[in-house]
């Protein structure tokens, strides 16, 4: 019996927020008009320039000392983190006086920090969107998202053709354990298995947006 893991696409619960006129405003200043945003098909087609990813999955765990000295937080930029809360406001700039342009409703969603200030992080999400969020809204726990149009087999070994431990639906989230070459070991729904890194968003070393 094959176990199918994951729910609907993680980004399906996120919302775009139409703000009032003006580039800055006190608080979110939203008009209340929201709409769902579908998972971008371009994400599936985008080639992830993958190299062997580190086995360390905590924030900054694989950041060399030379790189830490050049960043505000002491961690590498870019780097991956995950959303800490079930509702996170993505803002136009690094501060609460900037309007909210996006509301993420996907706790544990993998995002990539591409810029930072002392209290704010500019993140890239799996759809390629970039917003600013408070540093309190992100967690060093590494997660990944299944990408592609079909289900993703989790193999019992890091090789094609290995027995299948379970199947992730497209857009499902999983905890990242470690990567080995072009394969990554993930945990989801009590099942642990290996998946091709090319089918996971949250492991490519290059900046995914700016």
Secondary structure, DSSP 8 states (H G I E B T S, - for coil): ---EE--S-GGGG-EEEEE-SSSB-SS--EEEEEEE----HHHHHS--------S--STTTT--HHHHTTSSSSS-SSEEEEE-SS-EEEESSSSTTB-EEEEE--TT-EEEEEEE-SSEEEEE-TTS-EEEEEGGGEES--EEEE-SSS-EEEESSSSTT--EEEEE-TT-EEEEEEEETTEEEEEETTEEEEEEGGGEET--SS-S--
